[in-house]
Amino acid sequence: MPEMMEIYKGYAPQYDELVNAEDYENNFSNFLLSEFDWSGSIVMEAGIGTGRVSKIYLDQITFLYGFDREPHMLKAAGRNLSKWSDKVKIAEGDNIALPSISKKADIFIEGWSFGHTMIENKGTMAETFDRIFASVKTNLRSGGRFVIIETMGTNVLTAAPPIQELADFYSILQNKYGFKQEVISTDYRFESLKEAVRICGFFFGEEMAKEIQEKGSPIVGEYTGLFHLTV
């Protein structure tokens, strides 16, 4: 199994296999579309990956500026979002050095990306997010929505931050900045138990693959935390 960051650098097809099986009951998609006003919006998305989250809202918006630090993922996003190429601009951009966009966004969103940045900078987590928050704020209109999507555990029975660094990050979001937290069930459903074991094992490791095999189900439980703030 490659390291997590190696997956983002060179394994977009395998990543798509995972995320395309996620949220099979559409709990997350339905919440995202009902909670935020996407109609006619300008959106800025960081850590766009292969475009899995973008596809949920793209039909409703006016324009998307999408960023990721990995060129490999951006190439996959370009292919996956080609249907909307007339209103999508994607470019390289690291979370802690996000580019300025030409028109202020109505919604800023990121998915499963800031958490990695916080872990990489765990010794300066508060200062790192201060920088990110300031950068995002300059790109959002007054009253814009700031949406952060992060994990609350995969192949678990109850929702919780899976590691202490993420617990610390979520605490900063809620206690320092006032983000409201929602927890959503986003279970995976794979075509077979064999596929569940193979795909989750590749991404999450042999121990999880063994647990899924023992459970004997192609459905793998997951919880997602959605943190949102009006800026």
TISEZA-923805 format. One line per field, with one value per residue (C-alpha): residue number from 1; residue in three letters; x negated, y negated, z negated. Coordinates in steps of 0.05 Angstrom, whole numbers, m for minus. Each point is the difference from the previous one (the first is absolute). Layout:
BEGIN
num: (NUM,...)
residu: (Ala,...)
xx: (X,...)
yy: (Y,...)
zz: (Z,...)
% end
This chain:
BEGIN
num: (1,2,3,4,5,6,7,8,9,10,11,12,13,14,15,16,17,18,19,20,21,22,23,24,25,26,27,28,29,30,31,32,33,34,35,36,37,38,39,40,41,42,43,44,45,46,47,48,49,50,51,52,53,54,55,56,57,58,59,60,61,62,63,64,65,66,67,68,69,70,71,72,73,74,75,76,77,78,79,80,81,82,83,84,85,86,87,88,89,90,91,92,93,94,95,96,97,98,99,100,101,102,103,104,105,106,107,108,109,110,111,112,113,114,115,116,117,118,119,120,121,122,123,124,125,126,127,128,129,130,131,132,133,134,135,136,137,138,139,140,141,142,143,144,145,146,147,148,149,150,151,152,153,154,155,156,157,158,159,160,161,162,163,164,165,166,167,168,169,170,171,172,173,174,175,176,177,178,179,180,181,182,183,184,185,186,187,188,189,190,191,192,193,194,195,196,197,198,199,200,201,202,203,204,205,206,207,208,209,210,211,212,213,214,215,216,217,218,219,220,221,222,223,224,225,226,227,228,229,230,231)
residu: (Met,Pro,Glu,Met,Met,Glu,Ile,Tyr,Lys,Gly,Tyr,Ala,Pro,Gln,Tyr,Asp,Glu,Leu,Val,Asn,Ala,Glu,Asp,Tyr,Glu,Asn,Asn,Phe,Ser,Asn,Phe,Leu,Leu,Ser,Glu,Phe,Asp,Trp,Ser,Gly,Ser,Ile,Val,Met,Glu,Ala,Gly,Ile,Gly,Thr,Gly,Arg,Val,Ser,Lys,Ile,Tyr,Leu,Asp,Gln,Ile,Thr,Phe,Leu,Tyr,Gly,Phe,Asp,Arg,Glu,Pro,His,Met,Leu,Lys,Ala,Ala,Gly,Arg,Asn,Leu,Ser,Lys,Trp,Ser,Asp,Lys,Val,Lys,Ile,Ala,Glu,Gly,Asp,Asn,Ile,Ala,Leu,Pro,Ser,Ile,Ser,Lys,Lys,Ala,Asp,Ile,Phe,Ile,Glu,Gly,Trp,Ser,Phe,Gly,His,Thr,Met,Ile,Glu,Asn,Lys,Gly,Thr,Met,Ala,Glu,Thr,Phe,Asp,Arg,Ile,Phe,Ala,Ser,Val,Lys,Thr,Asn,Leu,Arg,Ser,Gly,Gly,Arg,Phe,Val,Ile,Ile,Glu,Thr,Met,Gly,Thr,Asn,Val,Leu,Thr,Ala,Ala,Pro,Pro,Ile,Gln,Glu,Leu,Ala,Asp,Phe,Tyr,Ser,Ile,Leu,Gln,Asn,Lys,Tyr,Gly,Phe,Lys,Gln,Glu,Val,Ile,Ser,Thr,Asp,Tyr,Arg,Phe,Glu,Ser,Leu,Lys,Glu,Ala,Val,Arg,Ile,Cys,Gly,Phe,Phe,Phe,Gly,Glu,Glu,Met,Ala,Lys,Glu,Ile,Gln,Glu,Lys,Gly,Ser,Pro,Ile,Val,Gly,Glu,Tyr,Thr,Gly,Leu,Phe,His,Leu,Thr,Val)
xx: (0,m29,m4,61,m35,m29,72,15,m64,11,61,61,36,m4,23,60,18,6,36,49,26,8,65,43,62,m14,4,m59,20,71,m25,m50,53,53,m42,m36,26,m39,46,m40,m58,m74,m37,m72,m21,m66,m27,45,m31,35,62,45,31,2,46,53,12,m28,67,25,m58,m26,m75,m50,m72,m31,m69,m44,m74,m7,m3,19,67,13,m7,52,45,m5,24,55,27,m6,76,m4,m64,32,9,m59,m71,m49,m71,m55,7,m24,48,m46,m15,66,2,45,59,25,71,16,34,68,m21,m69,m3,m53,4,m47,m59,m9,m6,m62,m29,13,m34,m60,m4,22,m53,28,72,34,m46,7,75,m3,m37,50,60,m29,m13,70,32,m33,31,71,52,30,52,m33,1,m63,9,m50,10,m43,3,34,m22,3,22,23,66,m1,m24,m64,m65,m44,m64,m18,m26,67,36,m45,16,75,m5,m34,55,56,m29,m44,36,72,11,63,m11,46,m14,27,1,m36,m6,m33,33,m45,20,m23,m35,m62,1,11,m60,m45,17,3,m63,m37,20,5,m45,m2,31,63,2,m2,56,44,m12,20,64,18,38,m12,26,m53,22,m26,15,m17,m5,24,m20,30,m3,29,m59)
yy: (0,m68,m55,m47,m59,46,18,m73,m7,60,43,m40,60,39,m62,m6,72,m17,m66,22,53,m51,m27,52,m25,m72,m27,m45,m24,m15,m39,m40,m19,m18,m38,m47,m45,21,m31,m49,2,m10,55,9,71,20,71,14,69,36,m44,47,m55,m50,44,m5,m74,m19,1,m56,m49,m54,13,43,m16,66,10,59,5,66,m6,74,m12,m63,39,49,m57,m30,65,13,m71,m8,m4,m67,m26,m66,m19,34,m26,46,m16,19,m30,22,m8,m46,m43,m2,m46,m61,8,m54,m2,10,66,10,68,27,76,52,75,45,m45,m50,59,24,m71,m3,67,m22,m63,28,m39,m66,20,m62,m47,40,m4,m74,m8,43,m36,m69,24,28,m62,m45,43,2,m54,m28,51,56,71,37,76,51,75,49,72,24,72,56,72,m23,5,m70,m66,m30,m32,60,m30,m53,m50,m3,m6,m60,m30,9,m33,m60,m6,2,m34,m54,m15,19,51,41,75,50,75,39,75,10,76,33,53,41,48,59,19,15,m71,m30,37,m17,m74,m16,41,m40,m66,14,59,75,m3,m33,49,58,m31,m10,72,25,m41,29,m59,m44,m59,m36,m50,m71,m66,m68,m66,m62,m66,m65,m74,m63,m48)
zz: (0,19,m53,m2,33,54,19,14,41,46,m12,23,31,m66,m38,46,m13,m74,2,54,m49,m56,m27,36,m36,22,m71,11,69,m23,m60,41,52,m51,m51,47,56,61,52,43,m49,11,m37,m21,m17,m31,2,58,12,57,m5,m40,m42,57,40,m54,10,68,37,m45,m3,46,m6,m38,m16,m21,m31,m20,m13,39,76,6,m35,40,65,m25,m22,70,30,m51,5,75,6,m35,31,20,m73,m35,m8,m36,m19,m48,m69,m69,m58,m38,62,37,61,3,47,47,m28,m73,m15,m31,m28,m18,m9,m12,m9,m39,15,m57,m48,36,m3,m75,m11,41,m42,m67,m38,26,12,m28,38,64,m2,m16,66,38,m30,18,71,9,m30,52,55,m30,6,m64,m24,40,m25,m23,4,m26,11,m40,m24,m63,10,50,m16,m69,m38,m31,26,m29,25,17,m26,m53,51,34,m67,m14,69,m8,m69,31,53,m51,m61,31,64,m15,55,m8,5,35,m1,59,15,66,5,60,42,45,54,m42,m64,41,28,m69,m27,60,5,m74,m12,53,m30,m75,m11,m12,m70,26,58,m49,m42,61,23,m69,0,68,28,61,m40,m41,m53,0,m33,28,m38,36,m33,25,m15,30,8)
% end
